[in-house]
Amino acid sequence: MKRINLWSRTMGGLSQAWAIAAKDLRTYYFNPPMVMFGLIMPVLLFFSFSVRRGADLSPQTGIMHLTSMILFFTASTAGPVILILERRTRTLDRLMTAPLSMACLLFGKTLVGVVFAMSVALIPLIIGLAVFHLEVQNPVLLGGAIILSAMSFSALGVWFGSFPARSVGTVMMPSTLLRWPLLFVSGIFIPLARMPVWARIVSYLSPLTYAHDAIKHAVSGSGSQPAVLDMMALPAFLILFLFLAVQLYRRVRKLGY
């Protein structure tokens, strides 16, 4: 009976989270901050650094880099934009009166970033397959890496969005400044093997390091660390970021924000 109860509660929570995500996708999918910080920024960053590298960047490597960057910036943008806009319009307060847990509510917000990021990240992959004849060594690993990466990055964005603010810019600028160091130590622009020891140690604190390495394993068949480690680290980051978001948001509500 307890197992049936637990299963029923879990499925009910997932259903509630998806209902929240579906509502947010209809409302915020093409919101200007989502487009600016989630779509335009990673593409501009990619081409800025790709032009400098020139012939050293093969189509296969470029597509892996662009996919990782789109997943990172697009997924982590949804949380701050949606949570802050809903806090300002008091929509979030109405959601809190519904019979659902804080974890379920924030997981629903996380799913928005997951769907948003995956739908955009598929574009360079489709172009790579159709135009550059990209060969994927392990499609199952690639699919798993994209899903777990999007979930981890989206949870990071939900954590950002849990900070007390009523203006998107108040959170987006500091969160972008934090995401840049995570990007530059992830191995996208400088391979991990070429980094000094201190930088490589710092790189292990970035979820993008594991996401990009897992995508490299799936596409080219080689990475800087075991693929199993990458696939274990990403759900750990997801749980950590959601836990921090729940704790922070509970504290913010107690303070009356």
Helices and strands as residue ranges (DSSP letters): H 2-28, H 32-35, I 36-40, H 41-53, G 54-56, H 59-88, H 91-96, H 102-130, H 139-161, H 168-184, G 192-194, H 197-203, H 207-220, H 227-254
